[in-house]
Structure formats: C-alpha cells, structure tokens
C-alpha cells in the first residue's frame, strides 16, 4: 500500500501534500531488490578491467579556467537578502511567500539534485564567497587558524543543526521563522570565515560540505583541461580517500535522509505512541524527532563500520580497517542522492506549481491553477512511485559497482575485493529493501 495522506505543513515542504492510492508495491519492492542482487552476481563474474571501464569518463570540449564565482556569489548573496526581506515582510502563507518556496523547493530539492548531476554549481552560487572576498579588500586577515585536528566534525555539527530545523522544528516553512534561521545560519558561518579564513567554509559549514560531497560524484566534471562525463562516481576514483571525519559525514548524510522519510511513517508514529490518523501536529513530536535524529546517525555509522570491519577481517586485512572505512564511504553518496530525489519527488510536483504561480502573479501573467489531480489516478501515481523506486535501485546499483572498484584498487585482487565486499553488499541489499519499504509505507503527515 502507498499512502501519502492529507497533511498539514509537512517537514521541509512549503505546501500541503496528499493522496491515498493502492499499488502492488510488494512486487515492485521484490523486483528492485532482485535487480540489486543481480548486479552483485554480475560483479562476481566481471573481469577487474571491465569493472573499472564502467567508470571511465568520456571527454568533450575544453574546460575554461576563467572564474567569475565572486560575482555570482555576490549576486546570490543579494538574492538571499531580498528573499529574507520577503520572508519577514511578505505574505505569511508559505505557498505564496518567495522565501520558503525558494529555499525548500528551488534550493533544497532542485539545486541539491543538480549539484549531484552537473558538478560544483555551489562554488558559483554560495552566498559567502563573494561577501568574504569584498571584506578581504579591506586587507583584513584571518584571526586564527582552523585546527587541522577538528577535521570535518564542525561541518557535521552544522549539518545536524540544519537537519534538526528541517525535521523537528514545528514550522520550518513559516516565512518569518525561516528568515531568522537563514540569517542566523549565514551570519554564524560568515563570522567563522572572517575568523578562520576560507577553510571554514570547506570544513565547518555543513551545507557546503554536503554539496561538495555530491559534486564529487557528479556525472559531469573537468579533468586535465577537458570536460568529462561518465557514470556517477567516476570522480571518486580520481581522488584520495576522504578523512575519517568526512567519511562519517557521508554516512550521516544517508542516515539523515533516511530518517527524513522514516519519521513520517505509521511505523514511527506507532513507536512514539502517536495515532497517525489523529496527528496532533509537529509540536507534539519535536522531542521524539530530535532523539531519533541524534540516534540514527551513530547507529548507521556503527552498522556500516561493522560491515567494513567484517569484510577486511574475512580476507585477513583487519589492519586496513580505517583505510577501507574511509575509501568505501564515498560509495554511500549515490544512495543518499537517490533517496533525496525519491523522498521529495511527490511534494516537488505540487510545490513547483506554487513557484510557477508566484512568478506568474509577479509578472502579471495569466493565473496558474495548482492541482494535485495527478495523485488521484492509478496510472500517474504508478509513474511517480516507479520513478522513486527506480532512483533508489539505481543509487544502490551504482554504489555497489563503485564500492567494488574501490575495493579492487585497495586490495589489488578480484577475489579479495569480492570477498571483502560480502558484508557491505548484504548491507546494501538490506538497505535497498528498507528504502523501497519507506516509499511504500503508510504515512501520517
């Protein structure tokens, strides 16, 4: 059964969402899991060089070194200021206010996915680099050096704080509250840049680290002065292993994205003693969602770490556990990006209409009627659900392929690579089932 019931303001969504329809999702879930299992069997029989060739990118055109990122970043900063003003002074309805529509729909859904497909757009459009460069014209030098020992832990704390607002705040789409949160978040990290220099943005600002991670697996990129395009994750094979703290951040991304879906399910409401058919509102579950968010990250890191440890232990390479933990972590990113797409697709199909209506009203164009009629027929809902499921399965297939090639490069042996991946592949097969179960589960908000 697929149930996405009539809801009040849902988590990060600026609009309401709702449809109730039956689909034979059990068959689809079984098919998705079977596709992942088949991928594993193909890998076992695949020659090592063939596995590596899958990630070999194709070249086209010369890449330019010209960089106008300071200008575009300043423009992004000015747009942010305008949106903050609209958030504070504009309509209180989040479906008619440009700030929640721009932040949650155009940035958190559209931009994040484009970053994972097209590469580092964030380098051009983050709202910090430009203003920081302007400040540097005053010849102000960083006041301190960001300790190397901190790694990416500050970024993880920053992303957890953002996620807490996203998942546990009673009204994350309230224009005034979102404006205050955005202004506070921007100011805090801008001060961090002024004090510690540009490294603060790369290692302590959670959204920048998240988006840089997604850019590192993008299909499109540049190398040796040429544009290249290949299977998602090809860039990972050209880069050194991430630091341990960054590897944990990557796994936390998947954990948080999964909890973003889990905390809407009937299963979760049953665990916290809430009747989902009489949902009292987000205010009643703030504490429970915060606790869930805090617990899910170390839990998934522990499970992932255990799978890696068992794998290296089986092949007698237990001393390489830390290296393997870090080297294999980027293979989690295609799954996290796929979950992001799948989770937000239904609400996006509604919210993008509100965005179009807002632009039509601003430009005095013919009015746009927002509809959710495509949630009322089996055919369209089947297309939506299968698109979500296909994304989840594709993310896992790419992750398994990428993890195998990373293991080949680490251990230098097809047999060791295959055997070492057995626990991780079991984990990924189970996670495929979990992800598809999430899509098919009855939801209470």
ZAMARGU-4260 file (C-alpha; in steps of 0.2 Angstrom, whole numbers, plus 5000, padded with zeros to 4 digits):
<rodrens>
0) 5000/5000/5000 | 5006/5018/4996 | 4998/5031/5007 | 5003/5049/5007 | 4988/5056/5017
5) 4981/5074/5018 | 4993/5083/5029 | 4997/5099/5037 | 5013/5108/5033 | 5025/5094/5030
10) 5043/5094/5036 | 5053/5104/5023 | 5038/5106/5012 | 5031/5123/5009 | 5014/5116/5004
15) 5002/5103/5009 | 5003/5086/5001 | 4990/5072/4999 | 4984/5056/4990 | 4978/5039/4995
20) 4980/5025/4982 | 4984/5007/4982 | 4998/4999/4972 | 5005/4982/4971 | 5021/4988/4979
25) 5026/4971/4986 | 5030/4965/4968 | 5040/4981/4964 | 5050/4980/4980 | 5054/4962/4976
30) 5059/4967/4959 | 5070/4981/4965 | 5079/4970/4977 | 5082/4957/4964 | 5090/4970/4952
35) 5102/4974/4966 | 5106/4956/4969 | 5108/4953/4950 | 5121/4967/4950 | 5131/4958/4963
40) 5131/4942/4953 | 5137/4951/4938 | 5151/4959/4948 | 5157/4942/4954 | 5159/4936/4936
45) 5165/4953/4929 | 5184/4954/4925 | 5193/4968/4935 | 5197/4979/4920 | 5179/4978/4914
50) 5173/4984/4931 | 5185/4999/4930 | 5180/5003/4912 | 5162/5006/4918 | 5168/5022/4927
55) 5179/5028/4913 | 5173/5045/4908 | 5171/5052/4890 | 5180/5068/4886 | 5172/5083/4876
60) 5177/5101/4874 | 5190/5111/4883 | 5186/5117/4901 | 5189/5136/4904 | 5199/5142/4920
65) 5190/5158/4920 | 5182/5161/4936 | 5168/5173/4939 | 5162/5165/4955 | 5165/5180/4966
70) 5152/5190/4955 | 5139/5176/4955 | 5142/5173/4974 | 5138/5192/4977 | 5123/5190/4966
75) 5117/5175/4976 | 5120/5185/4992 | 5109/5199/4986 | 5096/5187/4981 | 5096/5179/4998
80) 5094/5197/5006 | 5079/5200/4995 | 5071/5183/5000 | 5075/5187/5018 | 5066/5203/5017
85) 5051/5195/5008 | 5051/5181/5022 | 5049/5195/5035 | 5038/5207/5026 | 5029/5197/5013
90) 5014/5185/5014 | 5013/5173/5029 | 5006/5159/5018 | 5022/5149/5014 | 5014/5144/4997
95) 5014/5162/4992 | 5030/5168/5000 | 5046/5168/4989 | 5057/5163/5004 | 5050/5146/5008
100) 5047/5142/4990 | 5064/5147/4985 | 5073/5139/4999 | 5064/5122/5001 | 5059/5119/4983
105) 5072/5128/4972 | 5087/5126/4983 | 5084/5111/4994 | 5076/5100/4981 | 5081/5106/4963
110) 5098/5114/4967 | 5104/5099/4978 | 5100/5087/4964 | 5108/5097/4950 | 5123/5098/4961
115) 5124/5079/4961 | 5122/5078/4942 | 5131/5093/4935 | 5145/5096/4947 | 5150/5110/4958
120) 5137/5124/4955 | 5138/5128/4973 | 5156/5135/4970 | 5147/5149/4959 | 5132/5152/4969
125) 5135/5150/4988 | 5132/5167/4997 | 5148/5168/5007 | 5162/5168/4995 | 5158/5184/4987
130) 5155/5194/5003 | 5171/5187/5010 | 5181/5192/4996 | 5174/5210/4997 | 5179/5210/5016
135) 5196/5204/5011 | 5198/5220/5000 | 5199/5229/5017 | 5215/5219/5020 | 5208/5210/5035
140) 5217/5194/5038 | 5210/5178/5047 | 5212/5180/5066 | 5216/5162/5069 | 5220/5145/5060
145) 5207/5132/5060 | 5214/5117/5069 | 5218/5103/5057 | 5213/5090/5071 | 5195/5096/5070
150) 5193/5088/5053 | 5175/5090/5047 | 5167/5087/5064 | 5161/5106/5064 | 5153/5103/5047
155) 5144/5088/5054 | 5138/5098/5069 | 5132/5111/5057 | 5123/5099/5046 | 5115/5091/5061
160) 5109/5108/5067 | 5101/5112/5050 | 5093/5094/5049 | 5086/5097/5067 | 5077/5113/5060
165) 5071/5103/5045 | 5065/5088/5054 | 5060/5094/5071 | 5055/5112/5070 | 5036/5114/5072
170) 5035/5125/5056 | 5051/5125/5045 | 5041/5133/5031 | 5035/5148/5041 | 5042/5163/5032
175) 5047/5173/5047 | 5055/5158/5056 | 5064/5153/5041 | 5071/5170/5038 | 5078/5171/5055
180) 5085/5154/5054 | 5093/5158/5037 | 5100/5175/5043 | 5107/5167/5059 | 5115/5152/5050
185) 5123/5164/5036 | 5129/5176/5049 | 5137/5162/5060 | 5147/5155/5046 | 5152/5171/5039
190) 5160/5176/5055 | 5168/5159/5055 | 5176/5163/5038 | 5181/5180/5044 | 5190/5172/5059
195) 5197/5157/5052 | 5198/5160/5033 | 5190/5151/5018 | 5194/5134/5026 | 5180/5137/5037
200) 5168/5135/5023 | 5176/5119/5016 | 5177/5111/5033 | 5164/5118/5045 | 5149/5124/5035
205) 5138/5109/5034 | 5128/5113/5018 | 5144/5117/5008 | 5152/5100/5014 | 5136/5091/5009
210) 5135/5099/4992 | 5154/5097/4989 | 5152/5078/4993 | 5138/5077/4980 | 5148/5087/4967
215) 5162/5074/4969 | 5151/5060/4962 | 5143/5071/4948 | 5142/5063/4931 | 5149/5079/4923
220) 5166/5087/4928 | 5183/5093/4921 | 5200/5085/4922 | 5216/5090/4913 | 5208/5104/4905
225) 5194/5094/4897 | 5176/5092/4901 | 5171/5074/4905 | 5155/5064/4908 | 5154/5047/4915
230) 5144/5036/4927 | 5140/5044/4943 | 5155/5041/4955 | 5169/5041/4942 | 5177/5056/4950
235) 5179/5047/4966 | 5191/5035/4958 | 5202/5050/4954 | 5203/5057/4971 | 5212/5052/4988
240) 5202/5044/5001 | 5192/5056/5012 | 5197/5059/5030 | 5189/5049/5043 | 5178/5064/5049
245) 5172/5067/5031 | 5168/5048/5029 | 5157/5049/5044 | 5149/5064/5037 | 5145/5055/5021
250) 5137/5041/5030 | 5127/5053/5041 | 5120/5061/5025 | 5112/5044/5021 | 5106/5042/5039
255) 5098/5059/5040 | 5090/5057/5023 | 5083/5040/5028 | 5076/5047/5044 | 5068/5061/5034
260) 5056/5048/5027 | 5055/5036/5042 | 5049/5049/5054 | 5033/5051/5043 | 5028/5033/5043
265) 5015/5024/5053 | 5028/5013/5060 | 5037/5028/5068 | 5021/5035/5075 | 5017/5018/5082
270) 5035/5018/5091 | 5032/5035/5099 | 5014/5032/5104 | 5006/5044/5092 | 4990/5040/5082
275) 4994/5045/5064 | 4976/5046/5059 | 4974/5060/5073 | 4991/5068/5071 | 4992/5082/5084
280) 5004/5092/5074 | 5023/5094/5073 | 5024/5102/5090 | 5019/5086/5099 | 5034/5076/5091
285) 5048/5089/5092 | 5057/5079/5106 | 5055/5062/5098 | 5061/5068/5081 | 5076/5076/5089
290) 5080/5060/5098 | 5078/5050/5083 | 5089/5061/5073 | 5103/5060/5086 | 5102/5041/5087
295) 5101/5037/5069 | 5117/5044/5064 | 5129/5034/5076 | 5118/5019/5073 | 5121/5019/5054
300) 5139/5023/5056 | 5141/5008/5068 | 5132/4996/5056 | 5142/5002/5041 | 5158/5001/5051
305) 5154/4984/5056 | 5151/4978/5038 | 5168/4985/5033 | 5177/4978/5048 | 5169/4960/5044
310) 5174/4962/5026 | 5193/4966/5029 | 5193/4953/5043 | 5187/4939/5032 | 5202/4942/5020
315) 5214/4944/5034 | 5217/4963/5031 | 5210/4969/5048 | 5224/4982/5049 | 5217/4991/5034
320) 5200/4994/5043 | 5202/5013/5044 | 5208/5014/5026 | 5194/5004/5020 | 5181/5013/5030
325) 5187/5030/5023 | 5189/5023/5005 | 5172/5015/5003 | 5162/5029/5011 | 5160/5039/4995
330) 5150/5024/4988 | 5136/5029/5000 | 5134/5046/4991 | 5124/5039/4976 | 5112/5031/4988
335) 5110/5047/4998 | 5107/5057/4982 | 5094/5045/4976 | 5085/5045/4992 | 5084/5064/4992
340) 5076/5063/4974 | 5064/5050/4979 | 5059/5057/4995 | 5055/5074/4988 | 5048/5070/4971
345) 5029/5069/4976 | 5029/5086/4986 | 5040/5094/4972 | 5027/5090/4959 | 5015/5101/4969
350) 5027/5114/4976 | 5034/5118/4959 | 5017/5123/4954 | 5016/5136/4968 | 5033/5143/4962
355) 5026/5145/4944 | 5011/5153/4951 | 5021/5165/4961 | 5031/5170/4946 | 5015/5172/4936
360) 5007/5183/4949 | 5023/5194/4950 | 5025/5196/4931 | 5006/5198/4929 | 5004/5183/4918
365) 4988/5173/4917 | 4985/5164/4934 | 4991/5146/4936 | 4979/5134/4945 | 4988/5122/4957
370) 4982/5105/4955 | 4985/5088/4964 | 4974/5079/4952 | 4989/5068/4946 | 4988/5060/4964
375) 4970/5054/4960 | 4973/5041/4947 | 4982/5024/4947 | 4992/5027/4931 | 5000/5044/4936
380) 5004/5038/4954 | 5012/5022/4947 | 5023/5033/4936 | 5028/5043/4951 | 5031/5028/4963
385) 5041/5019/4950 | 5051/5034/4947 | 5055/5035/4965 | 5059/5016/4966 | 5070/5017/4950
390) 5080/5031/4958 | 5083/5021/4974 | 5088/5005/4965 | 5099/5014/4953 | 5108/5023/4968
395) 5111/5006/4976 | 5117/4998/4959 | 5130/5012/4957 | 5135/5011/4975 | 5139/4993/4974
400) 5148/4995/4957 | 5158/5009/4964 | 5162/5000/4981 | 5168/4985/4971 | 5180/4995/4960
405) 5187/5005/4976 | 5190/4988/4984 | 5199/4982/4968 | 5210/4997/4969 | 5213/4995/4988
410) 5217/4976/4988 | 5223/4973/4971 | 5214/4956/4969 | 5197/4952/4962 | 5195/4938/4974
415) 5199/4949/4989 | 5188/4963/4983 | 5173/4952/4980 | 5175/4943/4997 | 5179/4959/5006
420) 5163/4966/5000 | 5151/4952/5005 | 5146/4961/5022 | 5144/4978/5013 | 5134/4970/4999
425) 5122/4962/5012 | 5120/4979/5020 | 5116/4987/5003 | 5104/4974/4998 | 5095/4976/5015
430) 5095/4995/5013 | 5088/4993/4996 | 5073/4984/5004 | 5072/4997/5018 | 5072/5011/5005
435) 5058/5004/4995 | 5049/4999/5010 | 5050/5018/5016 | 5042/5023/4999 | 5028/5011/5001
440) 5024/5013/5019 | 5008/5022/5025 | 5012/5040/5031 | 5004/5050/5044 | 5010/5068/5039
</rodrens>
